[in-house]
Amino acid sequence: MNSFISSIITIFLTVPLFGFFIIYILNKLITKNTRKSFHKALDYSTILFILAVHFLLMTIWGKSFFGLILLILIVIAMVFVIIHWKIKGEIILTKVFKGFWRFNFLVFFLAYISLTVFGILRSALTFTFS
C-alpha cells in the first residue's frame, strides 16, 4: 500500500499537468462550473509545479536550488504586496495572496515546460555526441 501511494505521489510530482487535469475534472464533476473548476485546479496544482521545477533542477544540474526557489517566491510576494499597496492604498491579504499564488502558477508552469524541453534536448545531445 505504501508503494502505491508513493507511486501516485511520484506521478503527480513528475507530471504536474496530470495532477492539474485530475483536479479540474473532479471539481468539474462536483461543481458543474467550468470557470471555478479551472481556478481551483490552478490553485491546487501550483504546489505540484513548484516541486516539479525543484526536482527538474536537481535532475538536470545535480544540486538543489530549493533556497533559490524560496527566495524567488519571497521576492514575488514582496513585489505583489508593494504593488497592491501602491494601487489600493491598503493591503488586502486575501487578494494579494490570490494574485501572488496565480502568478506563481504562471511562472512555475513556464519554468516546468522550459526545463522539460531543456532537459530532453540536453539528454539527447549528450547521448548523440558521446
Salt bridges, closest charged atoms under 4 A:
ASP43 OD1 - ARG102 NE 3.16
